Amino acid sequence: MPRSKGDHEARRRDVSAAVWQVMATRGFAGLTLRAVAAELGASTGLLTHYFPTKRALVEYALDLLEQRTLSRPRREAGQGLAALRDALLDILPLTPEAVDSNRVWVSSWDAALSDPALSADYARKYAQGRERLRSRVAAAQDLGELPRGDPAHIAAGAQSFVLGLVVQALFDPVTFTPERQVELLDGYLAALAGGGSGRG
């Protein structure tokens, strides 16, 4: 008896969950058909129906990561500088779910750097992120909350700061607790606005 479309979609959701769990616990280095099959409680033969090659598995994993990132709830509490702060807070590993997402992102860098096509795709994604930040910087400047200057340059600095903070928090969560991350971000934004040293 052939599988129904509902059965196929249910199986795909199960596969997605297994891929995500492997990435969250083992990183991209541990992402193999065997590991996903073990997480799924299935044979590797079943998975080759979805992923005929390791590259197909990696591409799927990266798509899944992007989908999860884009569908994550976002803070939308303010405008101007508050909106910029919200966008940067959304990047930080402040919750267990955000820790998992960031662990996967960081562990995927090695795969992306070793593949020119993936590297170009990641460069595009980070450029899109900077553009989203740039529009919020420009809005904060229009409101007089940030000094004048090239908003693209300021956005690049903000993205670089927060991604560096992500890495520190992942490697040393005891020192870089969620509270400490927020404190450092607020110090950075205060310095950006001309209201503090930026040191925590």
Secondary structure, 3 states (H helix, E strand, C coil): CCCCHHHHHHHHHHHHHHHHHHHHHHCHHHCCHHHHHHHHCCCHHHHCCCCCCHHHHHHHHHHHHHHHHHHCCCCCCCCCHHHHHHHHHHHCCCCHHHHHHHHHHHHHHHHHHCCHHHHHHHHHHHHHHHHHHHHHHHHHHHCCCCCCCCHHHHHHHHHHHHHHHHHHHHHCCCCCCHHHHHHHHHHHHHHHHCCCCCCC
